[in-house]
């Protein structure tokens, strides 16, 4: 893991109607900062995924597919 001085990002899911958090926050893999907002992705077969990314301007990262809903 590459050293950096930025705080680790957190993924927080919010209820769109109430604004309340759903569950607890999840730390970014590897303790890296976030680089993109979560994106809801629905496949043709109806499978639903949340895509999110970590890393930053000076720290490499990746995009994750997780949290099948």
Helices and strands as residue ranges (DSSP letters): E 10-11, E 26-27, G 29-31, E 39-42, E 48-54, E 62-66
